[in-house]
């Protein structure tokens, strides 16, 4: 008995310290097996979130994901290159990531809370066929989420320090005549993919009406919104919509996808917008500071949704 107790006393600390937490440096899939042939529920690991690593084997990490089935998933070690690693033997919560560059500035007119509005591009073009971006051949790649806008709340928080003549032109949809916007090449590249409406000068309208109340430069405003749109589109939410093109989806299913992608309760911050039986937009409440959706959506107020189910439009 004494030898057994001594053996356990030596061995248990070894097992306790075998696990550690790590933060991915990029978004990547969590597979059921080491061969990466199956990913039940399309689970994704998200940057800025701590995950418990059970073990490392042949360049792969075995991750423990509570609430998923199976709960233990395999991810390539390259997903965590440069990521944060801490010991979890003491079972103390790992420190929250400190964001040096807050994505949402604290403006005096309520800019702490933002509304991220994403369009399902197929449905937008189905209901706005005369729009230039819908008439152009964009390589058949309209089946994804795109940025409509990032709106400081409350909705009355608009046209901050904008001349009355410019406001008038915007309200009369004379968007082409609005002032030009300076953006860097990286932002323009994101805009081409995630804000195709820029060919109809949607970006000029969004900046004049909403971006001027954001508290940053136009480039920062659009880069933030486009980055968030990309993150949602590449998450379990975007995959759910792409896998159900032509089918009907419910609000509950979409909210569950948000919970899987960005943490329990995230789905309650999402409203589904519908038109003519089609899912047209997702309205997502965000609040706080961060470079990723997860910390922003967790602290945001909940949203109600009148639309409960709709069809994911095909091109």
C-alpha positions in Angstrom: 0.0 0.0 0.0 2.8 2.4 0.8 4.5 1.7 -2.5 1.2 2.3 -4.3 0.7 5.6 -2.6 4.2 6.7 -3.4 3.7 5.7 -7.0 0.5 7.7 -7.3 2.1 10.7 -5.5 4.8 10.8 -8.2 2.6 9.9 -11.2 -0.4 12.1 -10.6 1.5 15.4 -10.9 2.9 14.2 -14.2 -0.6 13.6 -15.6 -1.9 16.9 -14.1 0.8 18.9 -15.9 0.4 17.0 -19.2 -2.5 19.2 -20.1 -2.2 22.9 -21.0 -4.2 25.6 -22.7 -3.3 27.1 -26.0 -4.7 29.9 -28.2 -4.9 29.3 -32.0 -3.1 31.9 -34.1 -5.7 31.4 -36.9 -9.1 29.9 -37.5 -8.9 26.2 -38.2 -11.0 23.0 -38.1 -11.3 20.6 -35.2 -11.5 17.0 -36.7 -12.9 13.8 -35.2 -9.7 11.9 -36.2 -6.1 12.3 -36.9 -6.6 11.8 -40.7 -8.8 14.9 -40.8 -11.5 13.1 -42.8 -14.5 14.1 -40.6 -15.5 17.2 -38.6 -18.9 16.6 -37.0 -20.9 19.9 -36.7 -18.2 21.7 -38.6 -16.4 22.8 -35.4 -13.8 25.6 -35.7 -11.1 26.8 -33.4 -11.0 30.6 -33.2 -8.1 32.9 -32.5 -8.1 34.6 -29.1 -9.9 31.7 -27.4 -8.2 29.3 -24.9 -8.5 25.6 -25.6 -7.4 22.7 -23.4 -4.8 20.5 -25.1 -4.9 16.9 -23.9 -1.8 15.9 -25.7 0.5 16.5 -28.7 1.2 13.7 -31.2 3.0 13.7 -34.5 2.6 17.5 -35.0 -1.1 17.5 -34.0 -3.0 18.6 -30.9 -5.7 16.7 -29.3 -8.2 19.4 -28.0 -10.9 18.9 -25.4 -14.1 20.7 -26.5 -16.8 20.4 -23.8 -20.3 20.2 -25.2 -19.3 18.8 -28.6 -19.6 15.2 -29.7 -17.0 13.8 -29.9 -15.5 16.1 -27.2 -11.9 15.4 -28.1 -10.8 16.7 -31.5 -7.6 16.8 -33.5 -6.1 20.0 -34.9 -2.9 20.5 -36.8 -0.1 22.0 -34.7 0.4 24.7 -37.2 -2.9 26.2 -36.1 -1.2 27.1 -32.8 2.1 28.4 -34.2 2.8 31.6 -32.3 -0.2 31.0 -30.1 -0.3 31.4 -26.3 0.3 28.5 -24.0 -0.2 28.2 -20.3 -0.2 25.4 -17.7 -3.6 24.3 -16.4 -2.6 21.9 -13.7 -3.7 24.4 -11.0 -7.1 24.7 -12.7 -6.9 28.5 -12.5 -8.6 30.3 -15.4 -6.1 31.4 -18.0 -5.8 35.2 -18.3 -8.0 37.0 -20.8 -6.2 38.2 -23.9 -5.4 41.9 -23.8 -6.2 43.7 -27.0 -3.8 46.4 -27.7 -5.9 47.8 -30.5 -9.5 48.0 -29.5 -11.7 47.4 -32.5 -14.5 49.6 -31.1 -13.6 53.1 -29.9 -15.5 54.7 -27.1 -17.3 57.6 -28.8 -19.4 60.1 -26.8 -22.5 59.2 -28.7 -23.0 55.6 -27.9 -20.3 53.9 -30.0 -19.6 51.3 -27.4 -22.3 49.1 -28.9 -22.2 48.3 -32.6 -24.6 46.4 -34.9 -22.8 44.3 -37.5 -25.1 43.8 -40.5 -24.2 40.9 -42.9 -26.0 40.1 -46.1 -26.5 36.7 -47.8 -25.3 37.9 -51.1 -27.4 35.5 -53.2 -30.6 36.8 -51.6 -29.5 40.4 -51.9 -29.1 40.0 -55.6 -32.4 38.1 -55.9 -34.1 41.1 -54.4 -31.9 43.8 -56.0 -31.3 42.5 -59.5 -30.6 45.9 -61.0 -27.7 46.6 -58.7 -24.4 46.8 -60.5 -22.7 44.2 -58.3 -25.5 41.8 -59.1 -25.4 42.4 -62.9 -21.6 41.9 -63.0 -20.1 38.4 -63.4 -18.3 37.9 -60.1 -17.2 34.4 -60.8 -20.3 32.7 -59.5 -19.1 33.4 -55.9 -22.2 35.1 -54.4 -23.0 32.3 -52.0 -21.4 33.8 -48.9 -21.9 36.5 -46.3 -20.9 40.0 -47.1 -20.7 43.3 -45.2 -23.7 45.6 -45.4 -22.5 47.8 -42.6 -21.1 48.4 -39.1 -23.5 50.7 -37.3 -22.8 52.5 -34.0 -25.8 52.3 -31.8 -28.4 53.7 -31.1 -29.6 54.0 -34.7 -30.0 57.7 -34.3 -26.2 57.9 -34.0 -25.6 58.9 -37.6 -24.1 61.6 -39.9 -21.6 62.8 -37.2 -20.2 66.2 -38.2 -21.3 65.7 -41.9 -22.2 68.9 -43.9 -26.0 69.2 -44.6 -25.4 69.2 -48.3 -23.6 65.9 -48.1 -26.3 64.4 -45.9 -28.9 65.5 -48.5 -27.0 63.8 -51.3 -26.7 60.6 -49.3 -30.4 60.5 -48.4 -31.3 61.0 -52.1 -29.0 58.0 -53.0 -26.5 60.2 -54.9 -23.8 58.0 -53.5 -21.5 58.4 -56.5 -21.1 62.1 -55.8 -20.1 61.5 -52.2 -16.5 62.3 -51.2 -13.9 59.7 -52.1 -12.5 57.4 -49.3 -8.9 56.5 -48.8 -8.3 52.9 -48.0 -5.1 50.8 -48.1 -4.6 47.8 -50.5 -5.3 45.2 -47.8 -8.7 46.8 -47.0 -9.5 47.1 -50.7 -8.8 43.4 -51.1 -11.1 42.5 -48.3 -13.7 44.9 -49.8 -13.7 43.1 -53.1 -14.6 39.9 -51.5 -16.7 40.9 -48.5 -18.3 44.2 -49.7 -19.2 43.8 -53.4 -21.6 46.7 -53.0 -18.7 49.1 -53.2 -19.1 49.0 -57.0 -22.5 50.7 -56.4 -20.8 53.1 -53.9 -22.3 51.4 -50.9 -19.0 52.1 -49.0 -19.4 55.8 -49.5 -22.9 55.7 -48.1 -21.9 53.6 -45.1 -19.0 55.8 -44.2 -21.0 59.1 -44.4 -24.0 57.8 -42.5 -22.4 55.4 -40.0 -18.6 55.4 -40.2 -18.3 59.1 -39.3 -19.7 58.2 -35.9 -17.3 55.3 -35.4 -14.4 57.5 -34.1 -11.6 56.3 -36.4 -10.4 56.8 -39.9 -12.4 55.4 -42.8 -9.8 52.7 -43.5 -9.9 51.5 -39.9 -13.7 51.5 -39.9 -13.9 49.4 -43.0 -11.1 47.1 -42.1 -12.8 46.3 -38.7 -16.1 45.6 -40.3 -14.7 43.5 -43.2 -12.5 41.5 -40.8 -15.5 40.6 -38.7 -17.6 39.7 -41.8 -14.8 37.4 -42.9 -14.6 35.7 -39.5 -18.3 35.0 -39.4 -18.3 33.8 -43.1 -15.4 31.4 -42.4 -17.0 30.1 -39.2 -19.5 27.3 -38.5 -22.2 30.0 -39.3 -21.0 30.5 -42.9 -20.5 26.8 -43.4 -24.0 26.1 -42.2 -25.5 28.5 -44.8 -23.3 27.2 -47.6 -24.2 23.6 -46.9 -27.9 24.5 -46.9 -28.2 26.5 -50.1 -31.7 26.0 -51.6 -33.0 24.7 -48.2 -34.8 26.2 -45.3 -33.1 27.0 -42.1 -34.5 28.1 -38.7 -33.5 30.8 -36.4 -32.7 28.2 -33.8 -30.3 26.4 -36.1 -28.5 29.6 -36.9 -28.2 30.7 -33.3 -26.9 27.2 -32.4 -24.2 27.7 -35.1 -23.2 31.0 -33.5 -23.0 29.3 -30.1 -20.7 26.6 -31.5 -18.5 29.2 -33.3 -18.3 32.0 -30.7 -19.4 30.6 -27.3 -22.6 29.7 -25.6 -25.2 32.5 -25.7 -23.7 34.1 -28.8 -26.8 33.1 -30.8 -29.0 35.2 -28.6 -27.3 38.3 -29.9 -28.3 37.5 -33.5 -31.5 38.5 -35.5 -32.5 36.9 -38.7 -33.9 39.2 -41.4 -36.1 37.8 -44.2 -37.7 39.1 -47.4 -40.0 37.1 -49.7 -39.3 34.0 -47.8 -35.5 34.4 -48.2 -32.9 34.8 -45.5 -31.5 38.2 -46.5 -29.4 39.4 -43.5 -28.0 38.6 -40.1 -28.0 41.5 -37.6 -25.4 40.9 -34.8 -25.0 42.9 -31.6 -21.4 43.6 -30.5 -20.0 45.5 -27.6 -16.6 46.0 -26.0 -13.1 45.7 -27.1 -11.3 43.0 -29.2 -10.0 41.9 -32.5 -12.4 38.9 -32.9 -16.1 38.2 -32.6 -16.1 36.1 -29.5 -15.3 38.7 -26.8 -17.5 41.3 -28.6 -20.6 39.2 -29.0 -20.4 37.8 -25.4 -20.8 41.2 -23.8 -23.5 42.5 -26.2 -27.2 42.9 -25.5 -29.6 40.2 -26.8 -31.7 40.7 -30.0 -35.3 39.6 -30.8 -36.1 38.2 -34.2 -39.5 38.2 -35.9 -38.2 36.0 -38.7 -38.1 32.3 -37.5 -37.2 30.4 -40.6 -36.3 31.2 -44.3 -34.7 29.7 -47.4 -31.0 30.1 -48.1 -31.2 31.4 -51.6 -29.1 30.0 -54.4 -27.7 32.1 -57.2 
